[in-house]
Amino acid sequence: MKKFLQNKKLLSAFIIVVVILSVLGGSVSLRNRRNTPLLIQSLGNDVVALGTRIVDVPVGLVSGGLNSVHDILNTQEENNHLKREVTNLGQTKARNSALEKENRQLKSALKLKDTLSGYTMVNASVISRSPDTWSDLLVINKGSSAGIKKNMAVMCDGGVIGRIVEANAASSKVELLTTTDESANRFSVQADAANGKTVHGIITVTSNNYLAFTQVVDGRKLKAGTRVYTSGMGGNSPKGLLIGTVTTTTRDSFGLSDLSDQIRIKPAGDISDPSVVTVIERQVAN
């Protein structure tokens, strides 16, 4: 015991421990009896809370900024993804539209086998069409090696759209009905009038670029909706190929005679945007 008391360091440590335990015990006992915490404890709690708030503010700002940047990046990525989807959707719609159009034209070409017996038919695809000659010419991917010859009629969607004007080995040029070339080889056509008679004429293009059935005697007998067909009188085109239907009949500016009747025709074939065509060869009887 003497040795313990003589050791001042041990004695001091023992006293400090006893004091701390006494203070803690007293604080706990006093806190349990008081409705409010001690001043020192309250100040300590306030200092800790204030420090926490001071630290939380910059941390919150940094964290919020990082979250905002992350949200912006996510929004930009999502926006780019949506743009890609919209582009892909537009391309898909355009492709489907083109395929549907081509499918209709192929079906129309196949139906010709039931209505044009006695004629040889070659299906071909349009491979070129110049903007400078859009209403005059187009190029197809079949030529003389496939049996195609000059002056053969060309159809699309069940109606005549032109004739072959140049046949190469692997491609051919098609002169359209709407060509403004005055030297073009025009189709001889006919239609059944309301009185039962057959009216003959040729297909031309008017000054305002309308397709017309001209050189017709008493064209007023051709009512709107009357079908116009090739007459076969030219010798190269088969008879009975559908050209189009009558829409209106007009007189010349002088109105002197029925010889100047001009009959506007709505083409039956797809002249504006053909993708698949059928070339018709007139068979000669042996």
Secondary structure, 3 states (H helix, E strand, C coil): CHHHHHCHHHHHHHHHHHHHHHHHHHHHHHHHHCCCCCHHHHHHHHHHHHHHHHHHHHHHHHHHHHHHHHHHHHHHHHHHHHHHHHHHHHHHHHHHHHHHHHHHHHHHHHHHHHHCCCEEEEEEEEEECCHHHCCCEEEECCCHHHCCCCCCEEEECCEEEEEEEEECCCCEEEEECCCCCCCCCCCEEEEECCCCCEEEEEEEECCCCCEEEEEECCHHHCCCCCEEEECCCCCCCCCCCEEEEEEEEECCCCCCCHHHEEEEEEECCCCCCCCEEEEEEECCCC
